[in-house]
Amino acid sequence: MIYLIANAFTTSGGPELLHQLCHHLNKNGFEASMVYYRKLKFPTNGPEEPIIEKYGRYSCPYATRIVDSPNNIIIFPENTMFFLPKFKKVKKLIYWLSVDNYYSSFRLRYAKYYAPLGMRREKYNPFKNKYIHCVQSEYARLFLLSKGVCEQSIHRLSDYLSEEFIKATNAESSYEKFDTILYNPKKGLEFTQKIISSYTDVNWVPLINMSHSEMLDVLSHSKVYIDFGNHPGKDRIPREAAICGCCIVTGLEGSAANDIDIPIKREYKFSSDLNEIPRIIKKLKYIIKNYETCRCDFDSYRSEIRSEENIFIRETIDLFSKIAQ
C-alpha cells in the first residue's frame, strides 16, 4: 500500500497534486490511499467538505490508519516532516512540492508545539539519503543537492494542470484580449504596487477570490501576467496564465531563477530591484502594444505545459515500479 499524506481541509496546488498522484497510481496498477491530517490530529476520519468538493473527481480512496510495514510506502509532503518519527518500518518518500514552504511550516510548528517539549530538530531532519526524495521542481532538486542529499536519492516527479483546464484553453488564440495585466496580490505585492503606480494606462486585475471559471475567464482575456513574488516550486498560476494566452513576466526569486521550472526567454525575467522598474514598464508597454508578436515567444512553453500529464504518468510508473517492489 502507498499512503499519501494531505491536509483534510486545505485546497491548493499541493493537495491537488497529491490527489492526482493517488489517482494515477491506482489507475496504473498500484494500490494507493490518501491519509488526512488536521493540525496535530493524524490520521483523521477522512477528508472534509472542501477536499471532497474540489478533488472528488479523482476518486481517491482514503485510509484512517497506516500499517507500519516494510511492504508499504508513505509519501510525506515537505510540510509534514513532524510525522516522520511516527513510523519505523515503512519506506519513507519525501515529496518536495515547495522549498520555501518547508522552512515556514517547520519553524512555525517547531516553535509552537515541539520546542517546548524539548524535542530535537535533528529528529525531524529530512536531508538524509535513507529517504526517497521526489522533487516537483528543479529548484527543489538543486536545494537538496546543496543540503548534501546525493543525486541517486533524488527523483523527478513534477505535476500538471488539470485536464479540464487544458481542454478549456484549446482555443486560447481566438480569445479577445484586452489591455489587462494580472498579478497575484499574495506574492511580492510591495514591489508590484510600485510597478502599478508607475504604469496607469492599463487595467490591473488581482487574481484573488475567484472561482475556477472566473479565473479561467480573466486569464483568457488578458495580455500579461506578472509575478515578482517568491516561487517556492514550479508554480501553477504562471502556467495557467501562459496556457490561456498570457505573456509572462517574472522576477528571479526561487524557481523563477532557472530556465527549467519557468522556461521563458530571459528578456521576460527581471530582478526585483527598484532600479529595474523603468525597464519592466518598458517591456510591459511593448507587450501590450505588440501582443500578437510577443505571445509567440511563449509557444514552446505552452507546448511543454500541454505535455506535462503524460510526462507525469511516465515518471510515476517508472519510479514506483522500482520502489514498490
Backbone hydrogen bonds, N-H to C=O, Kabsch-Sander energy under -0.5 kcal/mol:
donor,donor_aa,acceptor,acceptor_aa,energy
2,I,31,E,-2.4
3,Y,1,M,-0.6
3,Y,73,I,-3.3
4,L,33,S,-2.3
5,I,75,I,-2.1
6,A,35,V,-2.2
8,A,37,Y,-3.2
12,S,10,T,-0.5
16,E,12,S,-1.9
17,L,13,G,-2.1
18,L,14,G,-2.0
19,H,15,P,-2.0
20,Q,16,E,-2.5
21,L,17,L,-2.6
22,C,18,L,-2.3
23,H,19,H,-2.4
24,H,20,Q,-2.4
25,L,21,L,-2.3
26,N,22,C,-2.1
27,K,23,H,-2.1
28,N,24,H,-1.3
29,G,26,N,-1.2
30,F,25,L,-2.6
32,A,30,F,-0.6
33,S,2,I,-2.5
34,M,61,P,-2.8
35,V,4,L,-2.8
37,Y,6,A,-1.7
38,R,41,K,-2.1
41,K,38,R,-2.2
42,F,40,L,-0.7
44,T,36,Y,-2.4
48,E,8,A,-2.6
51,I,48,E,-1.0
52,I,48,E,-1.9
53,E,49,E,-2.9
54,K,50,P,-2.1
55,Y,51,I,-2.9
56,G,52,I,-1.0
58,Y,55,Y,-1.8
59,S,56,G,-1.8
63,A,34,M,-2.8
68,D,66,I,-0.8
69,S,67,V,-1.9
72,N,69,S,-2.0
73,I,1,M,-2.4
74,I,91,K,-2.5
75,I,3,Y,-3.3
76,F,74,I,-0.7
76,F,93,L,-3.3
78,E,95,Y,-1.5
80,T,77,P,-2.1
81,M,78,E,-0.5
83,F,80,T,-2.0
84,L,81,M,-1.6
86,K,83,F,-1.2
87,F,84,L,-1.5
91,K,72,N,-2.6
93,L,74,I,-2.8
93,L,91,K,-0.6
94,I,92,K,-0.5
94,I,132,I,-3.0
95,Y,76,F,-2.8
95,Y,93,L,-0.6
96,W,94,I,-0.8
96,W,134,C,-3.3
97,L,95,Y,-1.5
99,V,232,P,-2.1
102,Y,99,V,-0.6
103,Y,99,V,-1.3
104,S,100,D,-1.9
105,S,101,N,-2.3
106,F,102,Y,-2.4
107,R,103,Y,-2.3
108,L,104,S,-1.9
109,R,105,S,-2.3
110,Y,106,F,-2.6
111,A,107,R,-2.2
112,K,108,L,-1.9
113,Y,109,R,-2.9
114,Y,109,R,-1.1
114,Y,110,Y,-0.5
115,A,110,Y,-3.2
117,L,114,Y,-1.1
118,G,115,A,-2.0
119,M,114,Y,-1.7
123,K,120,R,-1.0
124,Y,121,R,-2.3
125,N,122,E,-1.6
128,K,126,P,-1.8
131,Y,128,K,-1.3
132,I,92,K,-2.4
133,H,131,Y,-0.5
133,H,153,S,-2.4
134,C,94,I,-2.8
134,C,132,I,-0.5
135,V,155,H,-2.6
136,Q,96,W,-2.1
141,R,137,S,-1.5
142,L,138,E,-2.6
143,F,139,Y,-1.8
144,L,140,A,-2.4
145,L,141,R,-2.1
146,S,142,L,-1.9
147,K,143,F,-0.9
147,K,144,L,-0.7
148,G,145,L,-1.4
149,V,144,L,-2.2
153,S,150,C,-1.6
154,I,151,E,-1.4
155,H,133,H,-2.8
157,L,135,V,-2.6
165,F,162,S,-0.5
166,I,162,S,-2.0
167,K,163,E,-2.8
168,A,164,E,-1.7
169,T,165,F,-0.7
169,T,166,I,-1.0
170,N,167,K,-1.3
172,E,169,T,-1.8
174,S,171,A,-2.0
175,Y,172,E,-1.2
178,F,221,H,-2.5
180,T,178,F,-2.8
181,I,203,N,-2.7
182,L,224,V,-2.9
183,Y,205,V,-1.6
184,N,226,I,-0.6
187,K,184,N,-1.9
192,T,188,G,-2.3
193,Q,189,L,-2.9
194,K,190,E,-1.0
195,I,191,F,-1.4
196,I,192,T,-2.6
197,S,193,Q,-2.5
198,S,194,K,-0.8
198,S,195,I,-0.6
199,Y,195,I,-0.6
199,Y,196,I,-1.1
203,N,179,D,-2.3
204,W,202,V,-0.6
205,V,181,I,-2.2
207,L,183,Y,-2.9
208,I,206,P,-1.4
215,M,211,S,-2.6
216,L,212,H,-2.2
217,D,213,S,-2.1
218,V,214,E,-2.4
219,L,215,M,-2.3
220,S,216,L,-1.8
221,H,217,D,-0.9
222,S,219,L,-0.9
223,K,178,F,-0.6
223,K,180,T,-1.5
224,V,180,T,-1.7
225,Y,247,C,-2.6
226,I,182,L,-2.7
227,D,249,V,-2.0
235,D,233,G,-1.6
239,R,235,D,-0.6
240,E,236,R,-3.0
241,A,237,I,-2.9
242,A,238,P,-2.3
243,I,239,R,-2.6
244,C,240,E,-1.0
245,G,242,A,-1.8
246,C,241,A,-2.6
247,C,223,K,-2.8
249,V,225,Y,-2.3
250,T,268,Y,-2.0
251,G,227,D,-2.0
255,S,231,H,-2.7
256,A,253,E,-2.0
257,A,254,G,-1.7
258,N,255,S,-1.1
262,I,258,N,-0.8
264,I,262,I,-2.1
268,Y,265,K,-2.1
269,K,266,R,-1.9
270,F,250,T,-2.5
273,D,271,S,-2.1
276,E,273,D,-2.2
277,I,273,D,-0.5
277,I,274,L,-1.1
280,I,276,E,-2.4
281,I,277,I,-2.7
282,K,278,P,-2.0
283,K,279,R,-2.0
284,L,280,I,-2.5
285,K,281,I,-2.7
286,Y,282,K,-1.8
287,I,283,K,-2.4
288,I,284,L,-2.6
289,K,285,K,-2.1
290,N,286,Y,-2.5
291,Y,288,I,-0.6
293,T,290,N,-0.5
294,C,290,N,-2.5
295,R,291,Y,-3.0
296,C,292,E,-0.6
296,C,293,T,-0.7
297,D,294,C,-1.9
298,F,295,R,-1.6
299,D,296,C,-1.4
302,R,298,F,-2.3
303,S,299,D,-2.3
304,E,300,S,-2.1
305,I,301,Y,-2.2
306,R,302,R,-2.1
307,S,303,S,-0.9
307,S,304,E,-0.6
308,E,305,I,-1.1
311,I,307,S,-1.8
312,F,308,E,-2.7
313,I,309,E,-2.5
314,R,310,N,-2.1
315,E,311,I,-2.7
316,T,312,F,-2.5
317,I,313,I,-2.5
318,D,314,R,-2.5
319,L,315,E,-2.5
320,F,316,T,-2.4
321,S,317,I,-1.7
322,K,318,D,-0.8
322,K,319,L,-0.8
323,I,319,L,-1.9
324,A,320,F,-1.8
